[in-house]
Amino acid sequence: MAEVIVVGAGFSGLATARALVAAGVEVTVLEARDRVGGRTRNERFADGTLVESGGQWVGPTQDAVLALAEEMGVERYPTPEDGLHVAAIDGEVVTFADDTFGLPKRVQVEALLTQKRLERMAATVPLDAPWAARAAERWDAQTLESWLRTNVVQAGTRDFFRMVATALFSAEASQLSLLHFLFYCRSGGMLDRMLGTRDGAQEWRLHGGTMGLAERVAAALGDRVVLDSPVAAIAQDDDGVTVTGLDGTVRRADRVVVTIPPHLVNRIHFTPHLPARRAQLVQSMPMGTVVKVHLRYARRFWTEAGRSGFAVAMDHPVSLTFDNTTPDAPGGVLVAFVEGRHARQLALLDEAARRRVIVEGVARLHGPDAAEPEEVHVRDWAAERWTGGCYGGHLGPGVLTELGSELRRPFGRVHWAGTETAERWSGYIDGAITAGRRAAEEVLAERRG
C-alpha cells in the first residue's frame, strides 16, 4: 500500500517520486528494467572504460538537471571540441572550424535564411499549447519534408535540414509534423542551442554518467524503488487505484503517475479503458530509431591530427560522431550515431555486417586510424524491450492539433509525466525532470482538495 505509485524509474519517475516524498507522501516506484535511469544507460568496455550508451549530455539553460547534479554532488566536464571538425557532403570529406558544418557557401547562405525563417515560425508556437498557434492547422497538415520541398531551393540545404531532423529526433523529416518540429525547436531554445556543443545542449557530460546521477537519486529514495516490476494493469475506482504487475503482484494507491514512453502505455490494461483520444494519442507517438556506437582506440589519434572528433555526414549511415573520451580513460573513445532509416536498415544485417558498416563509416570520416578500433560497443535502442527506440516520441501530421491537448490531461486518478509531456527541453533529461515535478504538483493539488 502506497499513497502514490509511480510507473517508471527514469528521470521523470524519479523526479516525481522525489517531489512527492519531499511533501510527505508515501511513494512506490515500479520499474520494469533491472536498473534505473530509463533512456540513460552506463555500460563498460572490457578495460573498464565507461560507455554511456543512452542520453549523456547536459547544457546551458537545462536548469533542472544541472541543479539536480549539483545537489547530488555530481560534477560535470566539457565535451572535447578543440580542433577541426569533419563533414562528408556529396561524397567529399572536408574540414571546418566554425558553425558552418562544412557546407558550400551558397548552401550556407540559404541554410541560414531557412533557419531564421523556421525560428521565426517557432517563436509563435505556445509551449503549453502548440496546437493553439495561429498557424497550427496549416503547419500540422504538412511534414517538415514537404515544407522543405516547397520552400527550399537547393538540394544541399534540404539535405542539411534532413540531417538536423534525424539528429534531433532519430526520425526522418518525412515522418515529422512541421508543427511538432517547430515546437521542439522553441522548447530547446532554438537550433543553435540544440545542435551546439559549446553553449549548446552537448556542452557537458557528468562524471559517472547521467545514469550515475539517476542512481544517486534512486539511492536516496531507498526501497521505495522496486526494480524488475513491469506493470500489466491499472484499475481505478472511487476509492483508489489497483496496480497489478506482470508477475501478479497487486498494489493499492490513491493515485498513479505513469512516466514511461508514450507508445508503451498501450501495453498496460486499463480499467476503465483509456479514453479514446488518449489511446489514439499514444498510438500516434512512435519512438525514433537510433543505434549508438562507441569505438575504443589505444590513443586519441584525431587530436594528434588537430581534430576535435566531431564529424557529420549527410550521405552515409554514420551521421554523427563526437569525442566521447572520459577524463580517466586510458586511450580514446569515439561515439557514432546511426539514426532513422539508416538505423532500421542496419538492424536487418547480421552482427559482423553491422560492425563493418559502422567502422567503415567512422573511418571514412576520421581516416585509416579509425578502421582499427580495439573494441566496439553497439546499443540498438529500438531493440530495447522497455524503451522501443530513442530519443523520444515524435508526432506525424495532424496529431498535435487533433490530440495534443491530451498530452498532460489526467485520466481520473492517473497522471502523466515523461519528457514528451514537458514544455521546455521536451525530449531531454531536463524536460523529463520538469515533467515529473509538474505531475507531482498535480497530485499534491488533488490531495489538497
MODA-V635296 format. One record per run of one state. SS is the DSSP state (hx for helix, st for strand, lp for the rest). FROM is the first residue (numbers start at 1). LEN is the number of residues. If there is no record, write none. Layout:
# MODA-V635296
ss=SS from=FROM len=LEN
ss=SS from=FROM len=LEN
This chain:
# MODA-V635296
ss=lp from=1 len=3
ss=st from=4 len=4
ss=lp from=8 len=3
ss=hx from=11 len=12
ss=lp from=23 len=4
ss=st from=27 len=4
ss=lp from=31 len=11
ss=st from=42 len=3
ss=lp from=45 len=5
ss=st from=50 len=3
ss=lp from=53 len=4
ss=st from=57 len=2
ss=lp from=59 len=4
ss=hx from=63 len=9
ss=lp from=72 len=4
ss=st from=76 len=3
ss=lp from=79 len=5
ss=st from=84 len=6
ss=lp from=90 len=2
ss=st from=92 len=5
ss=lp from=97 len=8
ss=hx from=105 len=18
ss=lp from=123 len=7
ss=hx from=130 len=3
ss=lp from=133 len=3
ss=hx from=136 len=5
ss=lp from=141 len=2
ss=st from=143 len=1
ss=hx from=144 len=8
ss=lp from=152 len=3
ss=hx from=155 len=15
ss=lp from=170 len=3
ss=hx from=173 len=3
ss=lp from=176 len=1
ss=st from=177 len=1
ss=hx from=178 len=10
ss=lp from=188 len=3
ss=hx from=191 len=5
ss=lp from=196 len=8
ss=st from=204 len=3
ss=lp from=207 len=2
ss=hx from=209 len=16
ss=st from=225 len=2
ss=lp from=227 len=4
ss=st from=231 len=7
ss=lp from=238 len=2
ss=st from=240 len=6
ss=lp from=246 len=4
ss=st from=250 len=4
ss=lp from=254 len=1
ss=st from=255 len=4
ss=lp from=259 len=3
ss=hx from=262 len=6
ss=lp from=268 len=1
ss=st from=269 len=3
ss=lp from=272 len=4
ss=hx from=276 len=8
ss=lp from=284 len=3
ss=st from=287 len=1
ss=lp from=288 len=2
ss=st from=290 len=8
ss=lp from=298 len=3
ss=hx from=301 len=4
ss=lp from=305 len=2
ss=st from=307 len=7
ss=lp from=314 len=4
ss=st from=318 len=6
ss=lp from=324 len=8
ss=st from=332 len=8
ss=lp from=340 len=1
ss=hx from=341 len=6
ss=lp from=347 len=4
ss=hx from=351 len=16
ss=lp from=367 len=1
ss=hx from=368 len=4
ss=lp from=372 len=3
ss=st from=375 len=6
ss=hx from=381 len=3
ss=lp from=384 len=9
ss=st from=393 len=1
ss=lp from=394 len=5
ss=hx from=399 len=8
ss=lp from=407 len=4
ss=st from=411 len=1
ss=lp from=412 len=2
ss=st from=414 len=3
ss=lp from=417 len=2
ss=hx from=419 len=3
ss=lp from=422 len=7
ss=hx from=429 len=20
ss=lp from=449 len=1
